[in-house]
Amino acid sequence: MLRKVICLLLSLGGVWWGLADGAVYRWVDENGRTQFGDRPPAGRSAEELQIKSRPTPGSDGTDAPANAEQRRELQQRMLDAYRDEREAKQQAREKKAAQEAKRKRACTQAKDQLRSFEAAGALYKLQPDGSRRYLSDQEYQAVLRKTRERVKQYCRSGG
């Protein structure tokens, strides 16, 4: 078992060493196992493998920074983007809070108006000449219904 592990490590070591030189060969040994090495075996046919190496940062035409100045510029752009994102989120929170405060004020006003209308028992409309025209019972009930709907609309979360 130990011998197999050592052989495997040596084989892999040969592959990695071959990667450093750029030439890697593959062949099948007398036991039918595929082997790899940095030199072709004597007396056997071997296939030279084309190993693609990983590109270094900036060598593949991407935006990967190639030098310290480019890294600093990239870092600054990222910091600016994060700051802009934080500011946008803060503005959204403030806008939502303002809308919630407006909704709560409307809820309070609608509840106050409903209590006032229910306590009054009768409502009137001022006429152009300054006189009062009292609403019929049907008109009064319609106004109460509309006011209750406004309470439901603005006080939907139990406010």
Residue pairs with C-beta under 8 A, 6 or more apart in sequence:
11 35
11 36
11 37
14 36
14 37
14 38
15 24
15 36
15 37
15 38
17 38
18 24
18 25
18 36
18 37
18 38
19 51
19 53
21 38
22 51
23 38
23 39
23 48
24 36
24 37
24 38
24 48
24 49
24 51
25 36
25 37
25 38
25 39
25 40
25 41
25 46
25 47
25 48
25 49
26 34
26 35
26 36
26 46
26 47
26 49
27 34
27 35
27 37
27 40
27 41
27 44
27 45
27 46
27 47
28 34
28 35
29 35
29 41
29 44
35 41
36 49
37 46
40 46
40 48
57 64
57 65
57 66
58 64
58 65
58 66
58 67
58 70
59 66
63 74
65 71
65 73
65 74
103 154
103 159
104 154
104 159
106 150
106 154
107 151
107 154
107 155
107 159
108 159
110 147
110 150
110 151
110 153
110 154
110 155
111 151
111 155
113 147
113 150
114 144
114 147
114 148
114 150
114 151
117 123
117 143
117 144
117 147
118 144
122 134
122 135
122 140
123 134
123 135
123 139
123 140
123 143
124 132
124 133
124 134
124 135
125 132
125 133
125 135
126 132
127 133
135 143
